[in-house]
Amino acid sequence: MADVMWMRGVEWLAAASCNPRACKREWDQGDGVALLEAGRYWDVLSVPDELGMLALDLLWSPALPVPGPTLADGGARRVGFFLPPDPGSRWVGAGLRHASKGAWVAVPPPYRPAGLMEWLVPPDGSGALHTPTAVEVALRQAHGTLAVLGPPDSA
């Protein structure tokens, strides 16, 4: 069952490439990361990692659907939430980056990490994405939690 999910995830992600075969080759034989264009099948909202990890934890609520694909970039210390394409949306907030039509996103395959990039929630190939409203609510709650906790000690 897991193999089928991985294969569907591979096909779904590779479909965002201009050349799906080359994309899969890059995952298997290259450095393990392919550049895929946002805005066709999905957008990516990238946030600082601490905020993103707290928000993802909130999105795992039993009252909500299973979270959509979520990517962690340990090198950049960011978490990316895959959302439905919406070139008109405006995400405002410190450290928020919205990749939509015309933007490129480095993506590892769904079945393994590549360097410091890994899927926290890999795509299952169904096309399921995060709901923008749910992500916004989770980010607001996570931001509030971080504000209460304050900055980490520098000691």
Sequence and secondary structure as in RCSB ss.txt:
>XXXX:A:sequence
MADVMWMRGVEWLAAASCNPRACKREWDQGDGVALLEAGRYWDVLSVPDELGMLALDLLWSPALPVPGPTLADGG
ARRVGFFLPPDPGSRWVGAGLRHASKGAWVAVPPPYRPAGLMEWLVPPDGSGALHTPTAVEVALRQAHGTLAVLG
PPDSA
>XXXX:A:secstr
 HHHHHHHHHHHHHTTSSSHHHHHHHHHHSSS EEEETTSS EEEEEEHHHHHHHHHHHT TTS     EEEETT
TTEEEEEE   TT    STT EEE TT EEEE  TTS BTTEEEEE   SS     HHHHHHHHHHHHHHHHHH 
S    
